[in-house]
Amino acid sequence: KSYKDDGGIQQVHVSLAPQADTPGGLVVSFASSTLASQAGVRFHTSESQDERTAYAKATNYTHTTVANGGRYESPNLYHTLLDAKCTDCTLYYTPFL
């Protein structure tokens, strides 16, 4: 069965924020063939039901080698820092395009 790109969100990854000034922060990254000007993540914590929005930075790259038979162009890669400010809570998040 072949893959059909629907232009939606794919490959969601979550990691701890690398900055020392954002304890409890997370980075949510995701991919999409759609280039959206206002992509991001809506989130809240188990401590607060107040929904917040963090907007993403979009990147992409191209790669050319003999091994892959030509040129590869990545999907749009979105990266969003969620400044949650809690270290002992559950974070609920929804990426959007």
Backbone hydrogen bonds, N-H to C=O, Kabsch-Sander energy under -0.5 kcal/mol:
donor,donor_aa,acceptor,acceptor_aa,energy
5,D,3,Y,-0.5
6,D,4,K,-0.5
10,Q,31,A,-3.2
13,H,29,S,-3.1
15,S,27,V,-2.1
17,A,25,G,-2.4
22,T,19,Q,-1.2
25,G,22,T,-2.3
26,L,82,L,-2.0
27,V,15,S,-3.1
28,V,26,L,-0.5
28,V,80,T,-2.6
29,S,13,H,-2.9
29,S,27,V,-0.6
30,F,78,Y,-2.1
31,A,10,Q,-2.9
32,S,76,N,-1.9
36,A,34,T,-0.8
39,A,36,A,-0.7
40,G,96,F,-2.1
41,V,54,A,-2.7
42,R,94,T,-2.5
43,F,52,R,-2.6
44,H,92,Y,-2.0
45,T,48,S,-1.1
46,S,90,T,-1.8
51,E,49,Q,-0.6
52,R,43,F,-3.2
54,A,41,V,-2.5
56,A,39,A,-2.8
57,K,79,H,-2.4
59,T,77,L,-2.5
63,H,72,Y,-2.6
65,T,70,G,-1.5
69,G,66,V,-1.4
70,G,65,T,-1.6
72,Y,63,H,-3.2
74,S,61,Y,-3.0
76,N,32,S,-2.4
77,L,59,T,-3.5
78,Y,30,F,-3.4
78,Y,76,N,-0.6
79,H,57,K,-1.9
80,T,28,V,-2.0
82,L,26,L,-3.6
82,L,80,T,-0.6
83,D,81,L,-0.8
84,A,82,L,-1.8
92,Y,44,H,-3.1
92,Y,90,T,-0.5
94,T,42,R,-2.5
96,F,40,G,-2.9
